[in-house]
Amino acid sequence: MKISQFLQKFCLTAVVVCAASYISAEPVPTAAKVPTAIPAMPQLAAKSYVLMDATSGQVLVEHNGDERLPPASLTKLMTAYIATKEIQNEQITEQDMVTVSEKAWRTGGSRMFIDVGKQVSVDDLLHGIIIQSGNDASVAIAEHIAGSEEAFSSMMNAAAVRLQLDNTHFRNATGLPAEGHYSTAYDMAKLARAIIFEDPEHYEIYAQKEFLWNGIKQPNRNLLLWRDKTVDGLKTGHTDEAGYCLVASAVRDDMRLISVVFGASSEAARAAETQKLLTYGFRFFETKTFYQKGVELAESKVWKGEESKVKVGLAEDLTLTLPRGQVQKIAATMVLDESVIAPVTAGESLGVVEVRLGDEVLHTADLVALQDVPEGGFFSRILDSIRMFFYNLFN
C-alpha cells in the first residue's frame, strides 16, 4: 500500500477497538503534543527511487517509482531468488556440482572467474552471483536449473507475475543490456521484500563483504555494508545505459526499510543517495502492528449452526507505517456481518477491520473465521429461521 499520497493529511492518535458489529472507542490520551506534518523528502540525484517499509510493504517515498528502466545487475536479485526457491523446493541442492559451459565462461562484464569445463557448487555460484555480481555465475546457474538461459528467463518472468511485478520483464539472467529487459524501482523493492522474508537463511549472503574464488578475492560493491552497520543487503548494478543502481535494506530498532535507487551518476552517488533515503525513513516514520494474524479479535453470531458463534480474526498481520510520533490518533474499528449462516469454513470472510483517521478510511483488512462451524440439526435450523425473521424485522 502506498502512503505517500496521504502522509501530509494526518496527525494520528492510537485506539484499539473490539466490536461485535460496529463499536468505536475513545482515543487514548497522549502526554505530549505530536507534530502535524513531517519534512518533505528532497529530490535525489537519481532517475528513479523508492523507499519501502519491509514489514508493511508501504511506500514512504517515491520518484518515478513505476518508470520502466534497465535494471543492470539488479536483475541478479531474481536470478538468486529463483535459485534459492529451487533449493527450498528440493529441486537442486547447495552441493550440486555445475559444469561450466563455454557460454557461461565467455559471458562478459563482471565475473566470478569460473573456468570452462570445471565444476562449481551451487553454493559457490550463489555467492558469486550475490557478492561478486558474476555474470558467468549467473549464466551457469541458469543453465543448471533450466537447461538454457532462455528457458531460465521464462522462469524469471513467471516469478515476476507471481510476485506482481507488473512493470518487469527479463530477457536474461545477468542484466546485460537487451531489448525488452526492464524493471522499476517499485518492482525491485517488492522483489527485495520477497527475498528477505521468504528465505532468511540465504538472505544472510547479501551482507557478506567479500568472496574468494579461484584465488581472486572480490569485494561486495555495496559500499553501505562498510559505512552503515545497520545495512545488510542487497545488490548493486551498473551499465552505461542504466547508470548506477542500488537496492539496499537496513534494520534499526526492529524496523526494516528497503531503498531502491536507479540511475545515479556514480558508485559513490548511489551510496550517498541511498543513505539519504534510509536516514529520512528511520528518522520520520515508525511501523505499528495493530492486530496479528490468527488471533481471536471478536466473535460473530452464526445462524443455523452447531455453534451459535464463531471466532474471527485476520488472515494476515494488520501492520501500518506512519509518521513517527503520530500513531496515537489512529482509530481501528471492526464491522462484522450479522447475517452469517452455517456452514462456515475457516478462512471465510465475515467482516472487515477499518483503520480510520476521523471519517477517512486509511486501510481495510478482511476479518475471517478462525474455525469451521458445521450446519446445525433440522429443528435448530427451523428455530433459527424464526429467530432470524424477527431479528431482521426489528433490526
NORRA-V791221 format. One record per helix or strand. SS is the DSSP state (H for helix, E for strand). FROM is the first residue (numbers start at 1). LEN is the number of residues. Records with the same first field share a line. If there is no record, write none. Layout:
SS->FROM-LEN  FROM-LEN
This chain:
E->2-1  15-1  22-1  48-6  59-5  69-1  97-3  119-3  169-1  182-2  210-4  216-4  231-9  243-10  255-10  285-7  293-1  298-6  305-1  309-6  318-6  331-6  340-2  344-1  349-9  360-10  373-1  375-1
H->72-17  102-5  122-9  135-12  149-14  185-14  200-8  224-4  267-18  327-3  378-17
